[in-house]
Amino acid sequence: MIELPIGRHPRAPHLRAVRQQGGKPAKTSFTVVARASRSTLLRLTLETGRTHQIRVHLAAIGHPIVGDAAYGARRLPPSESRKFPALHAASLAFRHPLSGEEHRYESPLPEDFRSLLTSIEGQIPWIDR
């Protein structure tokens, strides 16, 4: 569990940062799905919903998201480059505010994400988990 308060970045207001003073409470739980030589696949669950929460929390513990230069990841070579961080919402669930009915949506790993992982790690046996 990562529990670090999040607020506006002091020098870049469009970004967020861990802020002990004035930050709002934020919790992210995580499970390691698989480890490889240069990366780790995580399953993350937001206990709160702050802007850029996953990005801020992972960067704060020294493990920024692949391709997320705004939050400290190294830039990828053009052959591996994406226009956005290697972050994918595999599922999303919420309760409807009026009916209370749970809605759940799932999304398979996009092909460009699979290609990125393969280009970084080579053959990945856990890519379909």
C-alpha positions in Angstrom: 0.0 0.0 0.0 1.3 3.4 -0.9 -0.2 6.2 1.4 1.1 9.6 0.4 -0.8 12.9 0.3 -1.1 14.5 -3.2 -1.4 18.1 -4.1 -0.5 20.5 -6.9 3.2 20.5 -7.9 4.8 23.7 -6.5 6.5 24.8 -9.8 4.2 23.1 -12.4 0.5 23.5 -11.4 -0.6 21.2 -14.3 1.2 18.3 -12.5 0.7 16.8 -9.1 3.2 15.9 -6.4 3.5 14.3 -3.0 2.7 17.2 -0.6 2.9 16.6 3.1 1.6 20.2 3.7 -1.7 20.8 2.0 -1.9 17.5 0.1 -5.1 15.4 0.1 -4.9 11.8 1.5 -4.3 9.3 -1.3 -4.0 5.5 -1.1 -2.9 3.1 -3.8 -2.7 -0.7 -3.3 -0.6 -2.8 -5.6 0.2 -6.4 -6.4 3.2 -7.5 -8.3 1.9 -9.6 -11.2 5.3 -10.4 -12.8 8.9 -9.2 -12.8 11.2 -9.0 -15.7 14.8 -7.8 -16.1 13.9 -4.1 -16.7 10.3 -3.8 -15.6 7.6 -5.0 -13.3 4.0 -5.6 -14.2 1.7 -4.3 -11.4 -2.0 -4.6 -10.7 -3.0 -1.4 -9.0 -6.2 -0.4 -7.1 -7.1 3.1 -6.2 -8.5 3.5 -2.7 -8.9 7.2 -3.4 -9.1 9.1 -6.7 -6.7 11.9 -6.9 -5.5 13.4 -10.2 -2.5 11.5 -11.5 -2.5 9.4 -8.4 -0.9 6.3 -9.8 1.7 8.3 -11.7 2.6 10.4 -8.6 2.7 7.4 -6.2 4.9 5.2 -8.4 7.3 8.0 -9.1 7.5 8.9 -5.4 8.6 5.3 -4.5 11.2 5.4 -7.3 9.4 3.3 -9.9 7.9 5.7 -12.5 5.7 4.3 -15.3 7.5 3.4 -18.5 7.3 6.4 -20.9 6.0 8.9 -18.2 8.7 11.6 -18.6 6.5 14.1 -16.8 6.9 12.0 -13.6 10.5 11.0 -13.9 10.7 8.0 -16.3 13.5 8.0 -18.8 12.6 8.9 -22.3 12.2 5.9 -24.6 14.1 5.6 -27.9 11.9 6.5 -30.9 11.5 2.8 -31.8 9.9 2.1 -28.4 8.1 5.5 -28.0 4.5 6.0 -27.2 2.6 9.3 -26.9 1.4 8.4 -23.4 2.6 6.5 -20.3 2.5 2.7 -20.3 -0.6 2.7 -18.0 -3.7 0.6 -18.9 -7.1 0.4 -17.1 -7.8 -3.3 -17.4 -11.0 -2.9 -15.4 -13.2 -0.2 -14.0 -16.0 -0.7 -11.6 -18.4 1.7 -9.8 -21.8 1.8 -8.2 -24.5 3.8 -10.1 -25.3 6.8 -7.8 -29.1 6.3 -8.1 -29.7 2.6 -8.5 -26.7 1.4 -6.4 -26.1 -1.2 -9.1 -22.5 -2.1 -9.7 -21.2 -1.5 -13.2 -18.0 -3.2 -14.3 -16.1 -2.8 -17.5 -13.0 -4.7 -18.7 -10.5 -3.9 -21.5 -7.9 -6.2 -22.9 -4.3 -5.1 -23.2 -4.0 -3.0 -26.4 -1.7 -4.2 -29.1 0.6 -1.2 -28.9 1.1 -1.9 -25.2 1.9 -5.5 -25.9 4.4 -4.3 -28.5 6.0 -1.9 -26.1 6.4 -4.6 -23.4 7.9 -7.0 -26.0 10.4 -4.3 -27.3 11.6 -3.6 -23.7 11.7 -7.2 -22.4 11.7 -9.5 -25.4 9.4 -12.5 -25.2 7.2 -12.2 -22.2 5.3 -15.3 -20.9 3.1 -13.3 -18.6 1.8 -10.7 -21.1 -1.8 -12.1 -21.2 -2.3 -12.1 -17.4 
